[in-house]
């Protein structure tokens, strides 16, 4: 329910507005009143209402002056000005300066209710944006204003889960990060640092424990069989006060548990009896492997080195080390290759390519195959320089455009064109400025916009299917992250534009 501060120096007018809201508006409630602009400003700073309904002429500070100060200090508050006919132009100037709407005196209940309905949409959009900012901060480990948490996360209890497909997010990528949020009309709150991740916060009033677990089971069934995933959840509901702590714990567990090629499901409410290898054992195994790799590197025999790299990663796979541990091990391997002048790439280039290798790997084997090309770059440059051209990349783009409706993975694309994953990643970075995933998603979003523009009667689920998404809701979230609008809002905008032209 949205909170309203009513400001008017005329007691009868103030009482009339409060009465209409209390008796006839189910989505608003009056939290306080004020008789002048200065008093209203102090109460607004303290209460931070969602809406201020204010007379335009008042002692100490006019409604327009008050709205100007509020807009600077508390821009999330909506403002409705009430004016007489003689102040009509004054009210219109207030609208241009940021006031949501205005009403003429004497107040007609139907007109007030109509304005409140219009303003409700504006307030819900503000709440949506603010809630997304909170989710972003929580998802990225940043501090959150507890007053805003209380205001924009109104439910008292939540269930929480995070599911990530394949490896952890890129940390060295030059890509623009596309964060994924739930749609404004969805009851579940969803946040993802990229398109491979979903953090779910589900109000306890909407589901019980059984329904929550059933929902998670559905999410698991939607996962692509060729990928692996990590699901961390808590089957116990937690209070709003523990929201920050719980989300931090979910992400910490994700970082600690994510292991290349290994699907894992962890309920934080249950004691885990999974045997994990000790740090001492891991380091002992790592030392053995690095010694063998250095011996192979001394030979400068590409085939022998390549074979030893693959054997090393397969040997370590049995311990299921975390991705973070494996990344550190990979840098140790790279240091050996540099020591023997087998890899001449810059540190930045190597980090980017290793980052891509981990991001796209679906198993230790595919990871090792990609890293071989990162470690041994002297042959790769010579064999692939012939395809390093805009014309060749155009062929890749055309292939993607012709197959948007299919499931396309980077390994599939590499196999089709006979290019290693490492080199394919470099082509995308050089000729598009994006990663493969981001480039493919942008192609799909562009095609989706074209379909919606050319066929306004098309079903959104059909658009999703045509451009390669089985899940309509996931498609809608991605569409919003790329366009700023949901598919239905995009269509609505096209209809309005069409009518104006007509």
SVG drawing of the C-alpha trace seen along z (x, -y; Angstrom):
<svg xmlns="http://www.w3.org/2000/svg" viewBox="-16 -34 80 73">
<polyline fill="none" stroke="black" stroke-width="0.4" points="0.0,0.0 1.4,-3.4 1.9,-6.1 0.5,-9.6 1.3,-13.0 -1.5,-15.5 -0.5,-19.2 -3.1,-22.0 -3.5,-25.1 -7.3,-24.9 -8.6,-22.3 -11.8,-21.4 -9.8,-20.8 -7.3,-18.7 -10.0,-16.7 -11.8,-16.1 -8.7,-14.7 -7.9,-12.4 -11.5,-11.2 -11.6,-10.3 -8.3,-8.3 -9.3,-6.5 -12.8,-5.5 -12.3,-4.9 -8.7,-4.1 -7.6,-0.6 -3.9,-1.1 -3.2,-4.3 -3.2,-5.3 -2.6,-8.8 0.3,-8.6 0.3,-12.3 -0.9,-15.8 0.8,-19.2 -0.6,-22.8 2.3,-24.6 5.3,-23.9 7.9,-24.0 6.1,-21.5 5.5,-19.3 9.2,-19.3 10.3,-18.2 7.6,-15.4 8.6,-14.3 12.3,-14.0 11.2,-11.9 8.5,-9.8 9.6,-9.6 6.1,-9.0 5.4,-7.6 3.2,-10.5 2.7,-14.1 -0.6,-15.8 -0.1,-19.5 -1.9,-22.8 -0.1,-25.2 -0.5,-28.3 0.6,-27.8 2.3,-29.8 6.2,-29.7 6.8,-27.7 4.6,-27.3 3.7,-23.9 5.9,-24.5 8.9,-25.5 8.3,-22.4 8.1,-20.1 11.4,-21.6 13.2,-20.9 11.7,-17.4 12.8,-16.6 16.4,-17.4 16.4,-15.6 14.0,-12.8 13.4,-12.2 11.6,-8.9 8.6,-10.8 5.7,-11.5 4.0,-14.9 0.4,-16.0 -0.3,-19.8 -3.8,-21.2 -4.6,-24.6 -7.4,-27.0 -8.4,-28.1 -6.5,-31.4 -3.3,-29.4 -3.7,-27.2 -0.6,-28.4 1.4,-28.2 0.3,-24.5 1.3,-23.8 4.8,-25.1 5.0,-22.9 4.2,-19.9 7.0,-20.8 9.4,-21.0 8.7,-17.4 5.3,-17.3 3.4,-14.1 0.0,-15.8 -2.3,-18.5 -5.9,-18.9 -8.2,-21.8 -10.2,-23.0 -12.8,-22.1 -11.6,-18.5 -13.9,-16.1 -13.6,-12.6 -13.7,-10.9 -10.9,-13.1 -8.7,-12.5 -9.2,-8.7 -8.4,-8.9 -5.2,-10.8 -4.3,-8.4 -4.7,-5.5 -2.4,-7.1 0.2,-8.0 0.0,-4.4 1.7,-3.3 4.4,-5.8 5.0,-4.8 5.2,-1.1 7.8,-1.9 9.8,-3.8 9.5,-1.0 10.6,1.5 13.7,-0.6 14.6,-1.0 14.1,2.6 16.4,3.5 19.1,1.2 18.8,3.0 19.1,6.4 22.1,5.2 23.8,4.0 23.0,7.2 24.1,9.3 27.4,7.5 28.2,7.5 27.6,3.8 26.0,2.1 22.3,1.3 20.4,-1.5 18.2,0.4 15.5,-2.3 15.3,-1.7 15.3,2.1 12.4,1.7 10.5,-0.5 11.1,1.3 11.1,4.9 7.8,4.9 7.4,8.6 8.4,9.9 9.7,13.3 11.4,14.7 12.8,17.9 16.1,17.6 17.9,19.5 20.7,19.0 21.2,21.1 24.1,20.6 24.6,22.4 28.2,23.4 31.0,21.4 31.2,18.2 30.8,14.7 33.6,13.2 36.0,11.1 38.4,9.9 36.0,9.5 35.8,6.2 32.1,6.9 29.4,4.6 27.7,6.5 23.9,7.1 22.2,7.6 19.0,9.6 15.9,8.6 12.4,10.0 9.7,8.2 7.8,5.4 4.7,7.5 6.3,10.7 5.7,11.6 9.1,13.3 12.2,11.0 15.0,12.2 18.5,10.9 21.4,12.1 24.8,10.7 24.6,12.0 22.3,14.2 23.7,17.4 22.6,16.7 19.4,16.2 19.1,15.2 15.5,15.8 13.8,14.0 10.3,15.3 7.9,13.8 6.9,16.3 3.3,15.3 3.2,16.6 4.7,20.1 5.2,22.6 8.3,24.8 6.7,27.5 5.8,25.1 9.2,23.5 11.0,26.9 8.6,27.8 9.5,24.5 13.2,25.3 12.6,28.7 11.0,27.1 14.1,24.8 16.4,27.8 14.4,29.6 14.7,26.5 18.5,26.7 20.1,27.7 21.5,31.3 24.8,30.3 25.5,27.8 26.2,28.2 24.8,26.0 25.2,25.1 22.0,24.6 22.3,23.1 19.2,22.6 17.7,22.4 14.5,24.4 13.8,22.3 12.1,18.8 14.1,15.9 13.1,12.5 13.7,9.3 16.3,8.3 18.4,11.2 18.0,10.6 21.5,9.1 23.2,11.8 21.4,14.7 22.1,13.3 25.8,12.9 25.9,16.5 24.3,17.7 26.9,16.0 29.8,17.1 28.6,20.7 28.3,20.4 31.9,19.1 33.2,21.9 31.3,24.7 31.3,24.0 33.4,26.7 33.9,27.0 31.7,29.7 30.1,30.7 26.4,30.2 25.8,29.5 22.7,28.9 23.1,27.5 20.4,26.9 21.8,24.6 19.3,25.9 20.8,29.4 24.1,30.6 26.3,31.6 28.2,34.9 30.1,34.5 33.7,35.4 35.9,32.6 39.7,32.9 41.9,31.0 43.9,28.0 47.1,29.9 46.1,32.8 45.2,30.3 48.6,28.5 50.4,31.8 48.7,32.9 49.2,29.5 52.9,29.7 53.2,33.1 51.4,31.8 53.4,28.6 56.6,30.5 55.6,32.8 54.4,29.8 57.7,28.0 59.6,31.1 57.4,31.3 57.9,27.5 61.6,27.9 61.3,30.3 59.6,27.6 57.7,30.4 54.2,29.1 52.5,32.5 54.1,33.7 53.2,30.4 49.7,30.5 49.2,34.1 50.7,33.3 48.4,30.3 45.3,32.5 46.5,35.2 47.2,32.7 43.6,31.3 42.1,34.8 44.3,35.8 43.0,32.9 39.4,33.4 38.9,36.4 39.3,34.0 36.5,31.7 38.4,28.5 36.5,25.2 36.7,23.1 38.5,20.4 41.2,22.8 41.4,24.1 41.9,20.6 44.8,20.0 46.3,23.3 45.9,22.2 47.9,19.1 50.7,21.2 50.7,23.3 50.7,20.1 53.7,18.8 55.6,22.0 54.7,21.6 55.9,18.0 59.1,19.0 60.0,21.3 58.8,18.7 55.9,20.9 53.3,18.2 54.0,14.7 50.6,13.1 50.2,10.1 48.9,10.7 45.6,8.9 45.1,11.0 45.9,14.2 43.5,13.3 40.7,12.5 41.1,15.8 41.4,17.9 38.3,16.1 36.5,17.1 37.7,20.7 36.3,21.1 33.1,19.3 32.3,21.6 33.7,24.9 31.1,27.6 33.7,30.1 37.3,30.3 38.1,31.9 36.7,28.9 38.4,26.5 41.8,28.2 41.3,28.2 40.7,24.4 43.5,23.7 46.0,25.6 45.5,22.9 46.0,20.1 49.2,21.7 50.7,22.5 50.1,19.5 53.1,19.8 51.3,22.3 47.8,20.9 48.8,17.5 50.2,19.1 47.4,21.6 44.5,19.2 45.8,15.9 44.1,16.8 40.6,16.5 41.4,13.2 39.3,11.0 36.0,9.0 34.8,11.2 35.3,14.4 33.6,12.9 30.7,11.9 30.3,15.6 30.1,16.4 27.5,13.7 25.4,14.9 25.4,18.4 24.2,17.2 21.4,15.1 20.2,18.1 20.2,20.4 18.9,18.1 16.0,20.5 18.4,23.3 20.5,24.0 23.9,22.6 26.9,23.0 30.4,21.7 31.8,25.3 29.1,26.0 30.2,22.9 33.8,23.8 33.2,27.3 31.2,25.9 33.9,23.5 36.9,25.7 38.4,23.1 39.5,23.4 37.4,21.8 40.3,19.6 40.6,18.2 36.9,17.9 36.7,15.8 39.4,13.5 37.5,13.0 34.4,12.0 36.3,9.5 38.2,8.1 35.3,7.7 32.3,7.2 33.7,5.9 31.6,8.5 31.8,12.1 30.1,14.8 27.2,15.0 26.6,11.3 26.8,11.0 24.4,13.9 22.0,12.4 22.0,9.0 21.3,10.6 18.3,12.4 17.0,9.2 17.4,7.3 15.4,10.1 12.8,10.1 12.2,6.3 11.9,6.8 9.3,9.5 7.3,7.4 7.4,4.4 6.3,6.3 3.8,8.6 2.1,6.7 -0.4,9.6 2.3,12.2 2.3,14.0 5.3,13.2 5.9,17.0 6.2,17.4 8.7,14.6 10.7,16.2 10.7,19.6 11.6,18.1 14.7,16.4 15.9,19.4 14.3,19.2 12.1,22.0 11.2,20.0 9.0,17.0 9.6,15.4 13.4,15.7 13.2,14.2 11.1,11.3 13.7,10.5 16.5,10.5 14.5,8.3 13.9,5.8 17.6,5.8 18.5,5.0 15.7,2.6 14.6,1.1 11.0,2.4 9.2,5.7 8.0,7.2 4.4,6.1 5.5,2.5 7.5,2.5 4.4,3.4 2.3,0.9 4.8,-1.8 4.6,-0.8 0.8,-1.0 0.9,-4.5 3.4,-5.6 1.3,-4.1 -1.8,-6.0 0.1,-9.3 1.3,-8.8 -2.2,-7.8"/>
</svg>
